[in-house]
Amino acid sequence: MSHPHQVAPAIVQQNTEGLIINCAYNADGLRYLGYAAPGSLNSDRVWQIQRLEYVDGKVVAVRFASNAEFSQAWDNREGLVYA
């Protein structure tokens, strides 16, 4: 049974069909997800990037860089602003 004041993060579903997906990990687990068209380079500014935030080993938020636009470089993921 979960704690009555615990709120699970909303699950956002998106259509990733036909996109390539990059993953990056840290000590907590999966940290970044990136989506782009096949053939895109990690340095191309054509990526949609998500950052997962953890508390006590659990994902509590998934935030997008640049309002979820396909306009970022995967190589720059750690220095981007996420909202």
Secondary structure as the mmCIF struct_conf table of DSSP 4:
data_model
#
loop_
_struct_conf.conf_type_id
_struct_conf.id
_struct_conf.beg_label_comp_id
_struct_conf.beg_label_asym_id
_struct_conf.beg_label_seq_id
_struct_conf.end_label_comp_id
_struct_conf.end_label_asym_id
_struct_conf.end_label_seq_id
TURN_TY1_P TURN_TY1_P1 PRO A 4 HIS A 5
HELX_LH_PP_P HELX_LH_PP_P1 ALA A 8 GLN A 13
TURN_TY1_P TURN_TY1_P2 GLU A 17 GLY A 18
STRN STRN1 ILE A 20 ASN A 26
TURN_TY1_P TURN_TY1_P3 ALA A 27 ASP A 28
STRN STRN2 GLY A 29 ALA A 36
TURN_TY1_P TURN_TY1_P4 PRO A 38 GLY A 39
TURN_TY1_P TURN_TY1_P5 ASN A 42 SER A 43
BEND BEND1 ASP A 44 ASP A 44
STRN STRN3 ARG A 45 VAL A 55
TURN_TY1_P TURN_TY1_P6 ASP A 56 GLY A 57
STRN STRN4 LYS A 58 PHE A 64
STRN STRN5 ALA A 65 ALA A 65
HELX_RH_3T_P HELX_RH_3T_P1 SER A 66 ALA A 68
BEND BEND2 PHE A 70 PHE A 70
STRN STRN6 GLN A 72 ALA A 73
HELX_RH_3T_P HELX_RH_3T_P2 TRP A 74 GLY A 79
BEND BEND3 LEU A 80 LEU A 80
STRN STRN7 TYR A 82 TYR A 82
#
